Amino acid sequence: VDYFEDEDRIRLSKESGGSGGRVLNQISLEFSHSDLRGRVESPRIVRELDWIDIAWPAERKRAGDFPRVQFYCLTSTAGCYTDFHVDFG
């Protein structure tokens, strides 16, 4: 499992009963448009190289027309294993 919307993650957690079910591996959690965004600052080098900030047309960004993948975290749960992963390549 590479990505879940919050509602999907909550539903699957409830369905598995929290124990004895299969272990789900949530790798990428995109949070650019969540409350978490206000609590996280990316490294300076990332901000300096971020194409959305430095190269995306300002008028399109103001209109909300830009990729929504600026902030995400990589996570895993105990007992899960990912053998190969490419993010936003």
TACOR-V598948 format. One line per field, one symbol per residue. psi: psi as a letter, one per 20 degrees, with the letter a starting at -180 (. if undefined). Layout:
psi = ???
This chain:
psi = phpqqghgggghgghijiqiaqppoogpopkhlrhhhiippqqghghhiohhhiipphhhghijnqqlkhpqqprqrpjrppippppl.
